[in-house]
Amino acid sequence: MLQTVGKMHGGNQTGVSDFLLLGISENPEQERVLFWMFLSMYLVTVVGNMSIILAIGSDSRLHTPMYFFLANLSFTDLFFVTNTIPKMLVNLQSQNKAISYAGCLTQLYFLVSLVTLDNLILATMAYDRYVAICRPLHYVTVMSPGLCILLLTSCWALAVLYGLMLTLLMTKVTFCGPRKIYYIFCEMYVLLRLACSNTQITHTVLITTGIFIFLTPFGFMMVSYVRIVRAILRIPSASSKYKAFSTCGSHLAVVSLFYGTLVMVYLQPLKTYSMKDSVATVMYAVVTPMMNPFIYSLRNKDMHGALRRLFRGKGFQRLT
């Protein structure tokens, strides 16, 4: 699909064949260190998120809306890192760091779609916690399987359409001169900095739609958690308070890490965007997906039990 789009806009892209993904450093010694560091982080991310998915899938006690959304968040994180890190690892070990125009747009499309999906799933999880704590007697009827599937389908549909819209906008941008990307993947702001055509409209659309797509769910989450905290403080039992705070605290930690790094990277003028932002990009592109399984399972007794059963073999026996 994206290759066809590239050909349709071939008039705009004369002379554009490949981009060079030069990464964070061109120093061979640093590249070796970065290769092993990112490979380790990738493997930890894959094992961690796959463990969460398998543990939830194999344990019927975790077949609840909260864990349904958590499994989908882990799948999204797994897909997200696989979209970017393997290509980066190849580049760190190879003299040929080229990525085709179509390949760059494909990577950009999945990057935008999956970050958006992460954002929407986090908002859906906040709603689930709000209903569970603030309206516990209605939880089973409100968070029905049908609603959960509808919410998740809506998240996927919106993420796919948003990624497609921004990717199609990028096909209107003309590139000329050096096409060197000092970054770990094809990212919207980096590509706009390489453009030699007027990118004001594209950048304005990116900012305005980004505010709606990301800040609206964030505002919804903050309102939900204000109400959740008020409800928790009214709980008389100390153990019930602790359990409620532990589940919500995990979600808030992930939300803070995710949105904190996104704000650092994207809510700034295009002309101020520089290499220093690559650190924040690594945070949301690599560190956040790696940390999510640990954050969600750290103080979660149900997840601890499911993971123990999974690694002892009982979970695999049920799956087979």
Number of C-alpha atoms within 10 A of each C-alpha: 7 18 13 10 14 19 13 12 15 15 11 16 18 11 12 15 12 16 20 20 23 19 20 18 14 11 8 11 9 12 18 13 12 18 18 13 12 19 16 12 19 22 12 16 26 21 15 20 27 17 19 26 20 17 26 24 21 21 20 11 12 16 12 16 22 19 19 19 20 23 22 18 26 24 18 20 26 21 16 22 21 14 19 19 20 14 16 22 21 13 21 27 13 10 8 12 19 19 19 14 19 19 16 20 25 18 20 24 26 20 23 21 25 24 20 22 26 24 22 25 22 23 24 22 21 26 18 20 23 23 19 20 19 18 14 13 11 11 17 14 10 16 19 13 14 9 13 19 15 12 17 17 12 15 19 19 13 16 23 18 13 20 21 19 16 20 22 17 16 20 20 18 19 21 20 13 10 10 17 17 21 18 21 22 24 24 18 20 17 18 19 21 15 17 17 12 13 12 18 11 10 16 17 11 15 17 17 10 14 16 15 11 17 18 15 14 19 21 12 14 21 16 13 19 18 11 14 23 17 12 16 19 12 9 13 9 10 11 10 12 16 13 15 19 17 16 17 20 16 18 20 19 14 19 21 12 16 22 16 14 19 18 13 13 20 19 12 11 11 16 9 8 16 13 13 10 16 17 15 19 21 15 18 19 24 20 19 19 30 25 18 26 26 16 18 20 18 13 15 15 11 14 20 14 13 24 22 14 16 23 12 11 11 15 20 15 10 12 12 6
